Amino acid sequence: MAALETAPHPVPRTNRARTARRPKPQDMARTAVFAAALVMFFIPLVASAAFGFTLPGQGFTLEPLTDALAGTDFAAQLSTTLELAVLSTLGSLVLLVPTLLFLHLKAPKMLRLTEWLSVVPYVVPAIALVGGANLFFRNVAPGFLVSTYSLVPFYMVLTLPLVYRSLDAGIRALDVQTLFAASASLGAKPRQTMLHVVLPNMRAALLGSALLSCAMVLGEYALASLLLHSTFPVFMVQVGMSQPRAAAALSFLTILATWLLLASLSTVTARRGTKKSTMKGGSR
């Protein structure tokens, strides 16, 4: 009887439901920050799209864009910029992936120094970089800066901080020393280990660094204009001087294409992670 009398009364289900449904302060703050970020990002995009694809009294129209592109070398400038983006990305990956693997395997104490050196492009202004390179190549190779492909090494330097950190994070997520040791014990050479073991596991980092490099090259204006080369960002600035609506439309389309690349990267990475987890679960 005493046990029955001292037993606590059960909490009604309605009170439990109210307690569970009551939002926490942390969730409310997170939701507010996310909503404010969406507003800050999407309002300028919507405003630029509305300004670029409309005309007073006509509503939605592509006339500003078609008028700006008519009789220009837009296709050639866009293809040149895409080619420069691909070459700069490939050059950065070919240069940094073996270098970072060597540092992680043979000289891990040098990583702090190389990480500090990778930030130098953010410190040196573009005009100082171009001025110094102009003085150097004027005496060594006068015709180098005339070619459009001379922008490739400049873009590699400009994208170095982002590509370096993306690849370094991907390598740190792997135990490369254990991978190379295990592969060597099975008779694999270092080149085979790098191609068939390390690089497939770095696919997400490689895709992320490539996307960051391409996005930065597609929007770079200072270096190309200082070196007097005609690229897509230079074309956008020139169009904006006389036709601001067309420039706003082109900017919106460029941002939309970059977001689509980001979405595709996220989809590929998510599918790869799901496939890995499924294979691990099946093997168990």
C-alpha positions as semicolon CSV with decimal commas, in nm:
position;residue;x (nm);y (nm);z (nm)
1;M;0,000;0,000;0,000
2;A;0,284;0,241;0,084
3;A;0,446;0,176;-0,251
4;L;0,122;0,250;-0,424
5;E;0,068;0,573;-0,233
6;T;0,420;0,713;-0,300
7;A;0,422;0,629;-0,670
8;P;0,450;0,946;-0,888
9;H;0,155;1,043;-1,096
10;P;0,208;0,991;-1,470
11;V;0,250;1,303;-1,680
12;P;-0,041;1,354;-1,916
13;R;0,029;1,292;-2,281
14;T;-0,085;1,642;-2,376
15;N;0,180;1,799;-2,151
16;R;0,445;1,573;-2,299
17;A;0,346;1,671;-2,650
18;R;0,357;2,042;-2,560
19;T;0,700;2,001;-2,402
20;A;0,831;1,816;-2,707
21;R;0,686;2,068;-2,951
22;R;0,820;2,371;-2,766
23;P;1,118;2,503;-2,972
24;K;1,451;2,538;-2,800
25;P;1,631;2,875;-2,793
26;Q;1,924;2,727;-2,985
27;D;1,698;2,604;-3,264
28;M;1,523;2,940;-3,282
29;A;1,855;3,126;-3,303
30;R;1,981;2,887;-3,572
31;T;1,662;2,933;-3,772
32;A;1,683;3,311;-3,742
33;V;2,046;3,318;-3,860
34;F;1,964;3,087;-4,151
35;A;1,665;3,299;-4,254
36;A;1,871;3,620;-4,236
37;A;2,144;3,459;-4,450
38;L;1,887;3,353;-4,709
39;V;1,747;3,706;-4,722
40;M;2,093;3,861;-4,759
41;F;2,190;3,621;-5,038
42;F;1,869;3,598;-5,236
43;I;1,743;3,958;-5,235
44;P;2,042;4,091;-5,438
45;L;2,013;3,798;-5,678
46;V;1,641;3,849;-5,730
47;A;1,696;4,223;-5,770
48;S;1,970;4,173;-6,032
49;A;1,755;3,921;-6,221
50;A;1,455;4,153;-6,214
51;F;1,669;4,445;-6,333
52;G;1,849;4,247;-6,603
53;F;1,555;4,061;-6,757
54;T;1,289;4,334;-6,753
55;L;1,224;4,660;-6,933
56;P;0,988;4,941;-6,830
57;G;0,648;4,876;-6,980
58;Q;0,745;4,535;-7,127
59;G;0,795;4,306;-6,832
60;F;1,015;4,000;-6,873
61;T;1,230;4,015;-7,185
62;L;1,567;3,897;-7,315
63;E;1,612;4,206;-7,529
64;P;1,884;4,373;-7,313
65;L;2,089;4,052;-7,319
66;T;2,050;3,984;-7,690
67;D;2,127;4,345;-7,779
68;A;2,445;4,339;-7,571
69;L;2,567;4,009;-7,720
70;A;2,488;4,096;-8,081
71;G;2,798;4,166;-8,288
72;T;3,046;4,083;-8,010
73;D;3,303;3,811;-7,947
74;F;3,113;3,681;-7,647
75;A;3,146;3,314;-7,744
76;A;3,521;3,344;-7,803
77;Q;3,578;3,528;-7,476
78;L;3,369;3,278;-7,280
79;S;3,548;2,980;-7,436
80;T;3,885;3,142;-7,363
81;T;3,790;3,193;-6,998
82;L;3,667;2,834;-6,967
83;E;3,989;2,709;-7,124
84;L;4,196;2,917;-6,884
85;A;3,990;2,784;-6,591
86;V;4,051;2,422;-6,695
87;L;4,423;2,474;-6,753
88;S;4,468;2,663;-6,425
89;T;4,282;2,395;-6,232
90;L;4,478;2,109;-6,386
91;G;4,805;2,292;-6,327
92;S;4,721;2,357;-5,962
93;L;4,622;1,994;-5,902
94;V;4,930;1,854;-6,077
95;L;5,154;2,086;-5,876
96;L;4,993;2,065;-5,532
97;V;4,877;1,704;-5,496
98;P;5,225;1,545;-5,518
99;T;5,374;1,830;-5,316
100;L;5,125;1,791;-5,031
101;L;5,157;1,412;-5,031
102;F;5,535;1,444;-5,009
103;L;5,508;1,693;-4,723
104;H;5,264;1,475;-4,528
105;L;5,480;1,165;-4,577
106;K;5,836;1,296;-4,563
107;A;5,834;1,645;-4,412
108;P;5,528;1,703;-4,189
109;K;5,710;1,978;-3,998
110;M;5,718;2,189;-4,315
111;L;5,338;2,198;-4,340
112;R;5,308;2,503;-4,116
113;L;5,552;2,696;-4,333
114;T;5,383;2,597;-4,660
115;E;5,043;2,681;-4,517
116;W;5,169;3,027;-4,428
117;L;5,325;3,070;-4,773
118;S;4,998;2,973;-4,941
119;V;4,834;3,287;-4,797
120;V;5,084;3,521;-4,966
121;P;4,862;3,571;-5,277
122;Y;4,601;3,728;-5,049
123;V;4,861;3,972;-4,915
124;V;5,020;4,081;-5,245
125;P;4,785;4,300;-5,455
126;A;4,716;4,200;-5,813
127;I;4,869;4,517;-5,953
128;A;5,195;4,452;-5,763
129;L;5,202;4,094;-5,889
130;V;5,148;4,202;-6,250
131;G;5,400;4,485;-6,220
132;G;5,672;4,258;-6,088
133;A;5,600;3,988;-6,346
134;N;5,602;4,248;-6,623
135;L;5,947;4,370;-6,526
136;F;6,078;4,013;-6,504
137;F;5,934;3,877;-6,830
138;R;6,020;4,196;-7,022
139;N;6,388;4,102;-6,990
140;V;6,359;3,721;-6,992
141;A;6,072;3,642;-7,233
142;P;5,922;3,960;-7,384
143;G;5,653;3,775;-7,581
144;F;5,521;3,569;-7,290
145;L;5,275;3,822;-7,152
146;V;5,132;3,883;-7,499
147;S;4,976;3,536;-7,506
148;T;4,645;3,477;-7,332
149;Y;4,789;3,162;-7,176
150;S;5,020;3,379;-6,970
151;L;4,722;3,420;-6,735
152;V;4,742;3,051;-6,633
153;P;5,037;3,085;-6,388
154;F;4,883;3,403;-6,245
155;Y;4,553;3,224;-6,188
156;M;4,736;2,933;-6,027
157;V;4,895;3,173;-5,782
158;L;4,565;3,351;-5,722
159;T;4,375;3,029;-5,645
160;L;4,658;2,879;-5,438
161;P;4,510;2,951;-5,091
162;L;4,175;2,788;-5,168
163;V;4,310;2,488;-5,360
164;Y;4,584;2,427;-5,102
165;R;4,343;2,417;-4,809
166;S;4,090;2,199;-4,987
167;L;4,352;1,940;-5,082
168;D;4,522;1,957;-4,743
169;A;4,191;1,889;-4,566
170;G;4,130;1,589;-4,794
171;I;4,475;1,446;-4,725
172;R;4,444;1,501;-4,349
173;A;4,119;1,302;-4,353
174;L;4,322;1,003;-4,479
175;D;4,599;0,820;-4,298
176;V;4,833;0,838;-4,594
177;Q;5,129;0,690;-4,411
178;T;4,930;0,379;-4,322
179;L;4,792;0,356;-4,677
180;F;5,138;0,373;-4,834
181;A;5,280;0,126;-4,581
182;A;4,998;-0,122;-4,637
183;S;5,029;-0,092;-5,013
184;A;5,406;-0,138;-4,996
185;S;5,362;-0,452;-4,786
186;L;5,139;-0,590;-5,062
187;G;5,402;-0,517;-5,326
188;A;5,259;-0,196;-5,470
189;K;5,486;0,084;-5,582
190;P;5,434;0,443;-5,457
191;R;5,301;0,550;-5,797
192;Q;5,046;0,267;-5,795
193;T;4,942;0,354;-5,440
194;M;4,892;0,717;-5,533
195;L;4,689;0,641;-5,847
196;H;4,477;0,349;-5,724
197;V;4,444;0,411;-5,348
198;V;4,504;0,773;-5,247
199;L;4,352;0,967;-5,538
200;P;4,020;0,773;-5,542
201;N;3,978;0,849;-5,171
202;M;4,054;1,216;-5,238
203;R;3,782;1,248;-5,501
204;A;3,569;1,488;-5,294
205;A;3,868;1,711;-5,215
206;L;3,978;1,712;-5,579
207;L;3,631;1,806;-5,699
208;G;3,598;2,077;-5,435
209;S;3,933;2,235;-5,515
210;A;3,863;2,218;-5,889
211;L;3,527;2,387;-5,843
212;L;3,675;2,662;-5,626
213;S;3,951;2,725;-5,879
214;C;3,711;2,739;-6,175
215;A;3,469;2,968;-5,992
216;M;3,747;3,208;-5,900
217;V;3,888;3,217;-6,253
218;L;3,544;3,278;-6,402
219;G;3,506;3,590;-6,189
220;E;3,863;3,727;-6,201
221;Y;3,889;4,070;-6,362
222;A;4,193;4,255;-6,225
223;L;4,472;4,039;-6,368
224;A;4,315;4,006;-6,712
225;S;4,246;4,376;-6,743
226;L;4,594;4,475;-6,623
227;L;4,754;4,239;-6,875
228;L;4,520;4,371;-7,149
229;H;4,357;4,034;-7,223
230;S;3,995;3,995;-7,324
231;T;3,815;3,745;-7,101
232;F;3,457;3,693;-6,988
233;P;3,482;3,913;-6,673
234;V;3,643;4,191;-6,879
235;F;3,358;4,161;-7,129
236;M;3,102;4,190;-6,849
237;V;3,263;4,508;-6,718
238;Q;3,276;4,659;-7,066
239;V;2,910;4,575;-7,124
240;G;2,814;4,722;-6,787
241;M;2,958;5,059;-6,881
242;S;2,699;5,110;-7,155
243;Q;2,429;4,846;-7,087
244;P;2,388;4,783;-6,712
245;R;2,082;4,562;-6,757
246;A;2,274;4,317;-6,973
247;A;2,560;4,312;-6,722
248;A;2,316;4,233;-6,441
249;A;2,164;3,950;-6,645
250;L;2,507;3,804;-6,724
251;S;2,608;3,825;-6,357
252;F;2,293;3,642;-6,253
253;L;2,350;3,367;-6,510
254;T;2,713;3,328;-6,398
255;I;2,615;3,294;-6,032
256;L;2,341;3,048;-6,125
257;A;2,587;2,833;-6,321
258;T;2,829;2,834;-6,027
259;W;2,551;2,724;-5,791
260;L;2,459;2,443;-6,027
261;L;2,820;2,325;-6,018
262;L;2,813;2,335;-5,638
263;A;2,488;2,138;-5,631
264;S;2,628;1,877;-5,867
265;L;2,940;1,845;-5,652
266;S;2,727;1,797;-5,339
267;T;2,516;1,536;-5,516
268;V;2,817;1,340;-5,636
269;T;2,980;1,351;-5,292
270;A;2,659;1,246;-5,116
271;R;2,604;0,955;-5,355
272;R;2,960;0,839;-5,308
273;G;2,923;0,850;-4,928
274;T;2,594;0,659;-4,943
275;K;2,746;0,394;-5,167
276;K;3,040;0,352;-4,927
277;S;2,815;0,315;-4,624
278;T;2,595;0,064;-4,810
279;M;2,898;-0,143;-4,910
280;K;3,030;-0,140;-4,552
281;G;2,691;-0,245;-4,415
282;G;2,661;-0,526;-4,669
283;S;3,009;-0,657;-4,594
284;R;2,926;-0,678;-4,226
